[in-house]
Amino acid sequence: MKNAGVIGAGIGGLAVAIRLARMGWKVVVYEKAEKAGGKLNELQAGGFRFDKGPSLFTLPHLLDELLDDDLRIPYRKLDVVTRYFYEDGSVINAYADPHRFAKEVSEKTSDSSESVLKYLKKASFIYRVTATIFIFSSFHRLSKLITLPNLWRALQLPRIQALAKLHRKNKASFSDPRLVQLFDRFATYNGSNPYEAPATLQVIAHLEHNLGAYFPDRGMYAIATALQKQAERSGVEFHFTTPVQKVLAGGEGPKALLIGGQQHDFDLVVSDVDVRYFYDKLLMDVGRFRELKKQEPSSSAMIFYWGMKRQYQELDLHNIFFSENYANEFECLFRRKTICDDPTVYVYVSSKQNPDDAPPEMENWFVMVNAPVNSGQNWQNLISKTRKQIVLKLERMLKASVNEQIVAEHVLDPLQIESLTSSVGGAIYGASSNSLFAAFRRHPNVRKDLPGVYFVGGSVHPGGGIPLCLASAKIAADLIKEKEGSYA
């Protein structure tokens, strides 16, 4: 039986471990943290439970296909995907049902329901054209792309206007600036700037409104728990609080990991850590690291986990409080490397769906603003300043007390994200999509000049977020099966 070493027990690492074990490999996973999940983790504080990382769940079939029936987690489709609050006092409910969402838009903005339905139809078309190539295949391998269906997709590329920028397309699609801002926000789903990112990110609207968004009954961390249980059932061996010190790779022969000063040999290695960290700290490939550093990193995040001693009927599960000047917000993030004075605030309240996440009559607030990657900023000053701005903004827009209701608090900033997850600079998604060709420059799942080493997770193809991390694991497993064969 051949053996595989997996570095990191994030979503990509867990998923690829399951797939390799089912293919007959002996799989050992090394994770520096105390438990699995990577960025998808949880926090317990003062009687409250918080999901620490990703909070939106789409394409649940990618999870279901990995789990035995008795390990599948129950989840429900959301009626309202996100509730959007604006400084003028208006509130738009982004209903999951396209027609209901379109009706909401026609009643509350200057745009018609037809404009929304047309936009979502276009988003669906973009998904049909791009998903197979850019999400579910290794487009870095020519043999994977040359098929008759992909020829049809290639012929459709001019129709999806892949060289247009997201904001420009949204502005051409809608007259109401509130709706433009709503759809511009989708660029932040992979830590990017809507004024620079490609219009193909319209596909996110298709995922949320045509396919649907979901919530696991026991919270987002239940996803990581289920994957770990499945991996263990499949024979995967886990070593927690066990950081990998170095990757020893070269030539076609066995690979090795240096752990605690001891060398552990493997037939192949799969990395589920930030790809820049991999080259800088584990492989020590200075040249490749410098090349990756040239790519603009994605944004990071500043998150306040607040236990609130009252409930707010104004809020839903996912809530966005928009800034008045969206362009300035991204100018601050990507050019000035700071958080603007009026940031857009995301409030996720899992206790709306899972009451056990908060004591009776209370709520657990995950309060996030986009933040620049760490480049030496004074984060304590930024935390203090941003907290005050968030509280003032929420109290103003909700017309309710916020600060006095906080009874438990924990803060996560880019420095901590970098330390906890080995994400260089705290960049949540690796490289940003702030160029029209970013998808083509994303690190592949395997490299010809590094045989026997494979890559999964949010910093490599196809990108960040739970569905794409799961997709990266499937791509890597398929590449391994093609190269090495299955031993089951």
C-alpha positions, 0 to 999 in steps of 0.5 A: 500500500502506498502512503500519502502525507497531507499537510494541513487539516483544512477543508481541502486537506480533509477532503483529499484525505478522504478521497485518497483513502477511498482509492486505497492509499494509506493517508497521514494528516499533519495539522499544527492546530489542536483540531481540524478545520483550518479557517473553518473553525469555532469559538466558545466564549461566555456561553456563546458559540461562534463560527470563526471563519466561512459562514456561507454554504453553497453547492452542498452536494460537493460535501454530500458526495464525500460523506456516508449517509449516516454522517451527512449533516442536515442543512436547510435552504435559506429563504433570505440569503442576505439582508442589506442595509443602506445609509438612507434607511432602506433595506433590501432582502435578497431572497433566495427565490429569484422571482421573489428577489426580483419583486423585492428589487422592483418595489424598493429600487428604481430597477425592474424585476426584469433587470434582476431576472435577466442578470441572474439568467446571464449569471447562470449562463456564465456558470454553465460556460465556466464551471467545468473548466475553471472550477471542476477541472485542472485547466493547467493540464491541456489534456483535461481541456480538449474535449468537444463540450469544452470546445463549445464552452470556448466558443461561448467565452466572447458572450460572457465578456470575460475581459470586462470588470465586475463593477462596469458590468453591474453599472451597465445592468442596473440604474440604482446605485444600491443594486450596483453595490449589492452585486459589486459585493460578490467580488469580496467573496474571494477577497477582491476589488469589484472595480478591478475583478473580472465580471465572471464573478457574476456567477456568485449570484447564480450560486446564491439565487438560482442554486441556493444558499444553505445553513448546517443545522449545527453551524458551519463547523459541523462541516469540518467535524463531519469530514474528520469523522468520515476521514477517520472511518476511511482509515486516515491517521491524524496528528494534531499540534504537529507542524511540518517543518520542511518538505523534502522533495526532488526527482521522481522518488519518494517524498519526505516531511521533516516533523519534530526533527524526524524524517517521514517518507511518503510516496506523495505529499499533498499541501493544504497550506497557503501556497506562498507559505509552502514555498517560503517556509516548507520547500524553501524555494526562494525563486518561486516564492518571489514569483508568487509574491508578485501577485496581489494578495487578497484582502484579509479580515477584522472580526469581532465576535460579540455575545449580545445580551438581547435579540434584534428582530431587525437582523437575519442570519446574514446582514450587510451594512453598506458604506456610502463610498464603496470605491473609497473602501477598496482604495483604502484596502488595496492601495492605502493598506488600511480600513476606511472610516466608513467600512461595510460591516457584515453581521452573521448571527448563527443563533437565528438558525441555531438557537443553541449558539447563544443563551436564551434571549441573546444572540451571537454576532460575528461582525466582520469588516474587510481588512488589508493584509498585514504589512506592518500596520499598527493593528491595535490602533486599527482595532480600537478605531474600527470597533468604534466606527462599527458600533456607531454605524450599527447603532445609527443604522439599526436605531438601537443600542449595540455597545451596551449590549455586548457581554462577551467579546473576542477579536481576530485580526490579520496578524492572528489569521496569519499566525493561526492559519499560516496564511501569508499576511493574513490573506484569506484567499491567497492571491486576489482576482484583481486582474482579468487574467488572475484565474489563469495565474492561480497556482495549479494543483500539481506542477511538472517540475515538482512531481509527487507534490500536489496542492489543495485549498483556498490559495490554489486552483480553483480558489477560496471558499468551502465549495472551491476547496472541496473542488480542489481536493477532487481535482488533486485526487483525480490527478493522483489517480491518473498518475499513480492509479487506485489501490482500492 
